[in-house]
Amino acid sequence: MRELTIWQAVAISTQFGFVLAASVLVGLGLGLLVDRWTHVGSVAYLIGALLGMVSGVFSIVKLINIFLRKKSSAGDDAPRRRPQA
């Protein structure tokens, strides 16, 4: 396995933060729209923020899985070939 440089580690870490922040902001925005449409009050904000946090966590888990898959396949020296039929 190859090791990450400091700048690659910083890039991955900031990507996690941006994904989580963007998800929460989108959830809050959708909560605002639902509130203006239905006039339910701050309940829509809370539900939107909660859904944004949940979607952010799922996105971060997906990014981690992609990163780990790339890191484990980077150590393979032999090229992968499709079996001949």
Secondary structure as UniProt FT lines:
FT   HELIX           6..38
FT   HELIX           42..74
//
